[in-house]
Amino acid sequence: LTQIRHSAMKFLKRSQNKDGSWGTRDRALQATAFSLSAFLHSGESSVSRTYGNTISNAHDWLLSAKPESLNDKLALVIALSNYYTVNKTDSTAKKVSELLSSIESKPSEIWQDLLAATRLPDEAKRPEWAMHGKQLLKKYLAETDNFEMASLGEYLELYMTSHTKLHNDKNYHTSYRQTVLSMQAEDGHFSVTVKGNRFAATALVVMIEARQLHGAPNFFPHVD
């Protein structure tokens, strides 16, 4: 497990753009948001020897980003909230609050759930449509297993389902190992239909592996 995750993290580090982002144009924000989250969930921080500069540069790029789509705004909220969990900076918390207050419409179901599974800064107001922890657990324990990973949306679904099932369903654990992890390429990335989404897809698998290895509990809301 550690080798798979480290190979993916090395791929992400090698692939980072000079400005701190990942990907190009309209895919850069989500690619950067999930890549930053992957390093943080793996226990790295801005002072880490191997990945510290990678994390700091990604955070700086995201702080200056101006997302236009609703999904990009939510991806940015999630990544900056994860960063705030590790490095409690006022500028990061302020950006999260500003982004949440600018969201006027309800996002798609998967993005609602991604936000619901993220611990926000204390001063940030969680939207009313976001599920509570117990509701989220119940929902994804009942999900049908799907390991046909082709689109970024399917990787997002895998992340949410695995968040619940890897610790509660032995059959799911076995199927996950046999199918998903066999999809890793020699250079460490995970394949997806749209090549520009491979950074986000790889980052999501790293986050799943981090959850499996040591729980990464600080990044998730308390289940009440």
C-alpha positions as CSV (number, residue, x, y, z in Angstrom):
1,L,0.0,0.0,0.0
2,T,2.8,2.4,0.9
3,Q,4.6,1.8,-2.3
4,I,1.5,2.4,-4.4
5,R,0.8,5.7,-2.6
6,H,4.4,6.9,-2.7
7,S,4.6,6.2,-6.4
8,A,1.5,8.2,-7.0
9,M,2.8,11.1,-4.8
10,K,6.1,11.1,-6.7
11,F,4.2,11.3,-10.0
12,L,2.2,14.3,-8.7
13,K,5.3,16.1,-7.5
14,R,7.1,15.6,-10.8
15,S,4.0,16.8,-12.7
16,Q,3.4,20.1,-10.8
17,N,3.6,23.2,-12.9
18,K,6.2,25.9,-12.1
19,D,3.4,28.2,-10.8
20,G,2.3,25.6,-8.3
21,S,-0.7,24.3,-10.2
22,W,-1.4,21.0,-11.9
23,G,-3.0,20.5,-15.3
24,T,-4.0,23.1,-17.8
25,R,-6.7,25.7,-18.3
26,D,-10.2,24.7,-17.1
27,R,-9.0,21.5,-15.4
28,A,-6.2,23.1,-13.4
29,L,-8.2,24.1,-10.3
30,Q,-9.7,20.7,-9.5
31,A,-6.4,19.0,-10.3
32,T,-4.5,21.3,-8.0
33,A,-7.2,21.2,-5.2
34,F,-7.2,17.4,-5.1
35,S,-3.4,17.1,-5.5
36,L,-2.8,19.4,-2.5
37,S,-5.4,17.5,-0.5
38,A,-3.6,14.2,-1.4
39,F,-0.3,15.4,0.2
40,L,-2.1,16.7,3.3
41,H,-4.1,13.6,3.8
42,S,-0.8,11.6,3.6
43,G,0.6,13.4,6.6
44,E,2.7,15.9,4.7
45,S,2.8,19.7,5.4
46,S,4.4,22.9,4.2
47,V,7.5,22.1,6.3
48,S,8.0,18.6,5.1
49,R,11.4,17.9,3.6
50,T,10.2,16.1,0.5
51,Y,6.9,17.7,-0.3
52,G,7.0,21.0,1.6
53,N,7.6,23.2,-1.4
54,T,5.1,21.3,-3.4
55,I,2.4,22.0,-0.8
56,S,3.3,25.6,-0.3
57,N,3.4,26.4,-4.0
58,A,0.0,24.7,-4.5
59,H,-1.5,26.6,-1.6
60,D,-0.3,29.9,-2.9
61,W,-1.7,29.2,-6.3
62,L,-5.1,28.2,-4.9
63,L,-5.3,31.3,-2.6
64,S,-5.0,33.5,-5.7
65,A,-7.3,31.4,-7.9
66,K,-10.6,32.9,-9.0
67,P,-13.0,29.9,-9.6
68,E,-15.9,30.5,-11.9
69,S,-17.8,27.2,-11.9
70,L,-19.7,25.9,-8.8
71,N,-17.6,22.7,-8.8
72,D,-14.4,24.6,-8.9
73,K,-15.5,26.7,-6.0
74,L,-16.3,23.6,-3.9
75,A,-13.0,22.0,-4.9
76,L,-11.2,25.1,-3.7
77,V,-13.2,25.1,-0.4
78,I,-12.3,21.5,0.2
79,A,-8.6,21.9,-0.5
80,L,-8.2,25.1,1.5
81,S,-10.1,23.6,4.4
82,N,-7.7,20.6,4.4
83,Y,-4.8,23.0,4.4
84,Y,-6.3,24.9,7.3
85,T,-6.6,21.7,9.3
86,V,-2.8,21.4,9.1
87,N,-1.7,25.1,8.9
88,K,-4.2,27.4,10.7
89,T,-3.7,30.6,8.7
90,D,-6.2,33.4,8.8
91,S,-6.0,34.1,5.1
92,T,-7.0,30.5,4.3
93,A,-10.0,30.5,6.7
94,K,-11.1,33.9,5.3
95,K,-10.9,32.6,1.7
96,V,-13.0,29.5,2.6
97,S,-15.7,31.7,4.3
98,E,-15.8,34.0,1.3
99,L,-16.2,31.2,-1.2
100,L,-19.0,29.5,0.8
101,S,-20.9,32.7,1.1
102,S,-20.7,33.2,-2.7
103,I,-22.3,29.9,-3.4
104,E,-26.0,30.6,-4.3
105,S,-27.1,27.4,-5.9
106,K,-27.2,23.8,-4.7
107,P,-24.4,21.7,-6.3
108,S,-24.8,18.2,-7.7
109,E,-25.1,15.3,-5.2
110,I,-21.5,14.1,-5.3
111,W,-20.2,17.6,-4.6
112,Q,-22.6,18.1,-1.8
113,D,-21.3,14.9,-0.3
114,L,-17.6,15.8,-0.8
115,L,-18.2,19.0,1.1
116,A,-20.1,17.2,3.8
117,A,-17.2,14.9,4.3
118,T,-14.8,17.8,4.8
119,R,-13.9,19.5,8.1
120,L,-14.3,23.3,7.6
121,P,-12.6,26.1,9.6
122,D,-14.6,26.8,12.7
123,E,-15.6,30.2,11.4
124,A,-16.9,28.9,8.1
125,K,-20.7,28.4,7.8
126,R,-21.6,24.9,6.5
127,P,-24.4,25.1,3.9
128,E,-27.8,23.9,5.0
129,W,-27.9,21.3,2.2
130,A,-24.8,19.5,3.5
131,M,-25.5,16.1,5.1
132,H,-24.5,15.3,8.6
133,G,-22.0,12.6,9.3
134,K,-24.4,9.8,10.2
135,Q,-26.5,10.4,7.1
136,L,-23.5,10.3,4.9
137,L,-22.2,7.0,6.4
138,K,-25.7,5.4,6.0
139,K,-25.9,6.5,2.4
140,Y,-22.6,5.2,1.2
141,L,-22.8,1.9,3.1
142,A,-25.9,1.2,1.0
143,E,-24.2,2.1,-2.3
144,T,-23.7,-0.6,-4.9
145,D,-19.9,-1.3,-5.5
146,N,-18.6,0.1,-8.7
147,F,-15.0,-0.3,-9.8
148,E,-15.4,0.7,-13.5
149,M,-13.2,3.7,-13.2
150,A,-13.2,5.7,-16.5
151,S,-14.4,9.2,-15.6
152,L,-13.4,11.7,-12.9
153,G,-16.9,11.5,-11.6
154,E,-16.4,7.7,-11.0
155,Y,-13.2,8.4,-9.1
156,L,-15.1,10.9,-6.9
157,E,-17.8,8.3,-6.2
158,L,-15.0,5.7,-5.4
159,Y,-13.5,8.2,-2.9
160,M,-16.8,8.7,-1.1
161,T,-17.8,5.0,-1.1
162,S,-14.3,3.9,0.0
163,H,-14.3,6.4,2.8
164,T,-17.1,4.4,4.3
165,K,-16.7,0.8,3.1
166,L,-13.0,0.1,3.4
167,H,-13.4,0.1,7.1
168,N,-16.7,-1.7,7.3
169,D,-16.9,-4.2,4.4
170,K,-14.3,-6.9,3.9
171,N,-15.6,-7.9,0.5
172,Y,-15.3,-4.4,-0.7
173,H,-11.8,-4.2,0.6
174,T,-10.8,-7.3,-1.4
175,S,-12.5,-6.1,-4.6
176,Y,-10.9,-2.6,-4.3
177,R,-7.4,-4.1,-4.0
178,Q,-7.9,-6.5,-7.0
179,T,-9.4,-4.0,-9.5
180,V,-8.5,-0.4,-8.7
181,L,-4.9,-0.7,-7.6
182,S,-4.1,-2.8,-10.7
183,M,-4.9,0.3,-12.8
184,Q,-1.8,2.2,-11.7
185,A,0.6,3.0,-14.5
186,E,4.4,2.5,-14.3
187,D,4.9,6.3,-13.7
188,G,2.5,6.2,-10.8
189,H,-0.6,7.8,-12.2
190,F,-4.1,6.4,-12.4
191,S,-5.8,6.3,-15.8
192,V,-9.0,8.2,-16.7
193,T,-10.7,8.8,-20.0
194,V,-9.9,12.5,-20.2
195,K,-6.1,12.7,-19.9
196,G,-6.3,16.1,-18.2
197,N,-8.1,14.6,-15.3
198,R,-5.4,12.1,-14.4
199,F,-3.9,14.4,-11.7
200,A,-7.2,14.7,-9.9
201,A,-7.9,10.9,-10.3
202,T,-4.4,10.0,-9.0
203,A,-4.8,12.4,-6.1
204,L,-8.1,10.8,-5.1
205,V,-6.6,7.3,-5.0
206,V,-3.8,8.7,-2.8
207,M,-6.4,10.1,-0.4
208,I,-8.2,6.7,-0.3
209,E,-4.9,5.0,0.5
210,A,-4.1,7.5,3.2
211,R,-7.5,7.0,4.8
212,Q,-6.9,3.2,4.7
213,L,-3.3,3.4,6.2
214,H,-3.8,5.8,9.0
215,G,-7.3,7.1,9.0
216,A,-6.5,10.8,8.3
217,P,-9.3,11.6,10.8
218,N,-8.5,15.3,11.2
219,F,-9.8,16.1,7.8
220,F,-13.3,14.7,8.3
221,P,-16.1,16.2,10.4
222,H,-17.0,14.5,13.7
223,V,-19.9,12.0,13.3
224,D,-22.6,13.2,15.6
